Amino acid sequence: MTQFATCLKQFWDFVPKCIPHPHVTEMAKKTDNVLLDILEKNENINTDMIDILNHIYEQYVPVVPEALGENVTERMVFEGDQLTNERAHSAQLNMANGINSSSMLMGILHRTEGLHLCMNTCLYILETFYSSTSVRDIIPFENTGGQEKYHTGHDKCGIVVEGVTVAVMMESDERYDGLHNYAVSFMKVALLLREIRDAYKMGDGNRLFRNFKFLLLYFDQSVHFKYRSWVWRMLAYDLGLLLEYERYAYGWNMSVNVVGSIHSCIANDSLVETHVHKVKEMMRAQGTNVSYEAVRQACKCLGMVQSLLDEMSSFVSGRHADYTQHKTEDVTAMSSALLNMENIQHQATAEHANFPNFPNDLLSSVDLMKFNGWLHNQKTRAARDMQF
């Protein structure tokens, strides 16, 4: 509001820029990261997935020798999207007949990472609120300021949130109940997405898991049931399955700081995606001479090369040139379209404008009996799977 509303800009300096948490100082420090290795394996093949987990065990999971082999002393987090975690969990179940915790691959915990979690939330918003006959025919993303190609799905949702907020402040019209409920429902989910992204930027683990509880209920309304299952698994790890020190590490290492300032953390898988793009660039540069060993050696020196480039760039003026398009024009266009509500009344394709039963809150549509039955089944399955 203080950013786009002229009458409120005078209060910009008094609005808190971040929500503090117990580890603000630690999370504001730059994180040292390195690309450890690259494996010539295909996670779609179950035996290769087992080989990947065995490699993680051999290199990174602390174990102590015992009479029957090795015993895990500290469990490590295996990160990725829902599908990768599902494959890794299946690989663990296939090894459940091992003779000790190490051979059973019990030293690995699973967690869906922030980039993919936010992408799934964005997909839920688009599928729920932007169907082919919804109000998006009146306010399409493509018509907001002409900068559509510069905005990701997250930024698009943010522009709509800010446009709706400014429009509501300038004028409130309750004649269109269906459209009002549609806008309110959208704002609740979109603001939750913004809250999750902000928590990742701050590296606030406690705040993330509070938001995951709401996200679990929203995913219960979607057709993508695996999203719901993996959010529940993360909450189960946090609320009951892990020891206190494991729970603390599980919740507070979900983001990294690549800049070294407050509010500049990114989700762990965002950093992985950055490394993957750099590796692919190096592979393309090798052309027909590319090979697995050449790529592997390049990966090992990628971090050192990047550090040298950053050090050299610090002496070049304009190092941090900002190519991000300013979104004031987009928000203004969105607010103007929303304030012009009389156009929506006459649009036959805008079904939500003539949909008086659209819920004010999507969570009110959750079937609590069915949802609790699903939770009970998940708990039963977790108790049956020894390493979960």
N, C-alpha and C positions, 0 to 999 in steps of 0.2 A: 504494500500500500504506500509506504513512504518512498518507494522507488519510482512509482508511476503516477501517483495522484499529486498534482501540483500543490494543492492546499496542505498536504501532509509531508512534503519533502523537508520542511523545516525541522521535523522530528527524527530525521534519518540518523543523526549522531546519537540519539538516545535509545535506539532500538538495539538490543543485544545481538551481536553478529553470530554467536554460537551458543550452544547449550553445554555448559561445562560438565565434566565427569571426573572420577577419581584419578584418572591417568592422562589428563590433558598434557602435562609436561612431557611424559614419556612418548606419547603418540605424536607429539609435534616434532620429535627428532627424526632426522633422515634415516631411513632403513637401509642397511647394507644388504644387497641381494646379489645372487650369483646363479647363473644357469649351470647346474651340476653336470648333467649328462643328457644324452638323447639315445633312445633305444629303438632298434629296428623291429618293432612289434606292432601288432594290430589288435587293439582292444576289443574289436568285434569277435575275435576268436578266443574262446574260453581258455585254452591252454596258454595263449600269449598273455592273457590278462593275469593268469596265475604266475607266469614268468616275471611279469612287471612287479607284482607284489613281492615275489621272492627276491627280486633285485633290491627293492626298497628295504626288505629285511636285512639283507646282507650288508648294505651300505649305511643305513641310517637308523634302524631300530635297535636301541640298547638291549642286550641280552646277557645273561650269565649262564655259565656251563652248569649242567646238572647231570645226574646219573643217566637219565633217559634222553639227553640232548641239551637243549637250551631253553631257558625260561625268560619271557619278556619282562623287563623291569620298568619300561616306560612306553606307553602307546603313543603312536604318531597319527596325525590327522591326514587323511587322504582326501584331497580336494578336487572338485570338478563339477560338471553339470549333473543333472539328475540321471542321465543315461550312463555316464561314466561311473557314478557311484553305484548304480544298480548292477553294472557288470562286475565291479570290484566286490560287491556284497555277495553276488552269486558265486564268484571265485572262492570267497571265504567259506561259503556253505559247502562247496565241493570238497574242501579240505577239512571238513569237520570231524573226520575219523582219525586225525593225527594223534600222536602219542603224547604231545605236550603243546603248550600254548604257542610255541614258535612254529611248529609244523602245521598247526591249525590256523596260522595267520591271524591270531587274535590280537596282535599288537598294532592293528590299524583301525582307526575310527574313521567314520565317513561324515562329510559335510558338503552340502551344496553351497557354492560360492556366490558372492554378491552380484557380479555382473549377470550371471544367468538367472539369478533370483529376480533381479529387477526387470530383466527381459521378459520373464514369465508373467510378472505383474503387469507389465505394459501390454502383453498379449491378452491378458484377461480383460483389461480396460477396453482395448480396441474391440474385442469380440462381444463385450457386454453392451457398450455404449455407442459403438460405431458400426452398426449393421448397415446393410445396403439401403435400408429405408428409414434410417434414423435422422436426427437433426443435423448430422454432418453434411447433408445435402445443402443446408442453409449456410453453415459455417465450416467449409472444408479446410483442411490444413493447407492445401495448396494456395488458398487465397489470402493467407495471412502474411502480408508484407512482401511477398515475392521471394522470400529467403528459404523456401521449403527444403531445398537441397542441402542446406547447411545444418539442418536440425535433425537430430536422431529422434527415435520414438520417445525417449525420455524428455527431451527438450520440447517436443510438441505438446506433451501432456502438461508440462510446466507452463507453456504459453497459454494454453486453454485455462488452467487454474488461475493464472494472474489476470487474464481477460475477464473471466467470470467474476472474480473478486472485485475488480475495478467497476464493472458494470453494476453489480449489486449495490456497491457503495453509492453510485451516482443515481440510481433509480431502482425502486422496488415495486414490482407489479405482480400481484397475487392472482390475477384473473386466470392464468393458465396453470391449473394445479398439476396436470400431468407433466408439463414441461418443467415446472418448479421442482417436482419430486425427482425428475430425471437429472436436473442440474445438481440438486443436493446430493443425490446418490453418487454422481460422478465425482463431486468435490471430495467426498469422504474417502473414496478409494484413491483418487489422485493425490490427495494430501498425505495419505498413508505411504504411497510410493515416494513422495518427496521426503517424508520423515525417515524412511529407510535409507535413502540415498545420503541424506545429511548425516545419519548415524554412521554410515560407512566413511564419510569424509572426516568425521571426528574420531573414528576408531573406537566408538562407544559400544562395547559388547553388551552391556546390560540393556541399553536402549534398543539394540537390535532384537534381542530375544523378547522384549516386551512387544515390539511390533510384529514379530513372527506369530504371536498368539492371535492377533487380528487377521493376519494374512492366512492362517490356517482355515479360519472360518470363511473367508472370501473364496479361497481355492475350493472349499467344499461345494460352492455354487457353480464351479466351472466343470467343463467336460474333461479337463486334464487331471485325472486323479493321481497321477504320479507326482505332480507338484505338491498336492496335499500330503501324500505319503512321506515325502522327504522333508517337508517342513515339520511334520510330526516327529520324525526321527531325530531331527536336530533338537527339538524341544524335549524329547525323551532323554537324550544324552544330557541336556542341561539340567533337567528337573529331577532325574532319578537314577540314571544308569552309571554315571561317572562319580569317581571319588572327588572330594572337594578341590584338590589341587589340579586334577584333570579337567574338571568343569571350568575352573578359572582360566586355564590355558586354552581350552576349547573355545571359550567365548571372547577372549581378548586378543587373539591373534588372527582375526578375520580380515585385517587390512594392513597395508604397508604405506609408508610415507616416502615418496620418491623426491620430494622437494625440500622438506625440512622446515615446515611451518604449520601453524594451527589451521585446521579445516582443509588440509591438502592431502589426506589419505585417500587411497583407492583400494578397492577390493582385491584380494590376492589373485583372483583369476584374471582381473584386468591387467595386472603386471605380467602374468603368464601369456596372455594374448599379445601384449607388446613384444615380449621376447620371441614368440612364434612368428610374428610378422618380420622381425629383424632376421631371424634364421632363414625364412623363405626368401628374403631379399638377397642374402648371401648365397643361397642355393641358385637363384636365378643368375647371379653374377658369375657363377662358375660355368654356366651353360652346359654343354655336352660333357664337360669334364667332372660333373658333379658325381660324388659317390658317398656312401654311408660314412666311411672313415674320414673323408674330407669334411663333411658336415659336422661330424662329431668333434673333430679338432677345432673347427671354427666356433662351435658352441662353447668350448672350454675357454676360449680367449675373448668371447663376446663381451663379457663384463669389463675386462681390462681395456679393450678398445673403446667401449662406450665412455669409460671414465676419462680416457685421454681426450676424446672428442669434446666432452663436457668441459674439461679444463681449458682446452684451446678456445672453445666458444665463449668462455667467460670474458675473454679479452676483445671480443668482437662486439661492436655496438649494434643495438637492435637485435640482440640474441633472442629475446623473448617477444618477437613480433607477434601481435595478437591478430589471428585471422578469424576469430569468432565474430560473427555478425551480431550487431546490437539488436536486441529484440523489442525495443520500444515501439517501433512501427508495427510489429506483429501484434503486440498487446493492444495497441490503439485500435487496429483494424478489428481485432476480435471483440473488444468492448463495444465498438460502434455497431457491429453486426448484432450483438446480443441486445443492445438497447433498441434496435429497430425490430421489436418483437411483432409488430403488426404483420410483417411479411410472413412470419411462420404460421400465423393463423390460417392463411389461405393456401398453404402448401399441402397438397394431397399426399406427397411422399414422406412428409415428416410425421411418422406414426406416433412418436412419443408426445407430440403436441396434442394429439387427440386420444391419449391413453391415460384416462383418469386413475387407473389402478396401478400405475407404475409406482413401486414402493419408494417411500422416502428414505429408507435404509435397507440395503440389500441383505444385511445380516438378519433382518426380521423374517426373511424367507428361509432361513436355515431350519431344516427339520431336526429338532433337537433329539428326538427319540432315535431316528435313523443315524444321526451323527454320533450319539453316544454308543450305539451298537457297533458302529465302525471302530470307534476308539477301543472298545472292549476286545474286538477281534485283533486289532493291532497289538494290544498289550499281551494277548494270548500268544500271538506269533513271536513277539519279542522274547517272551519267557521260554518258548520252545527252541528258538535259535540261540545256541550257547554263546556265540560271539556277536550276535545281533548284526 
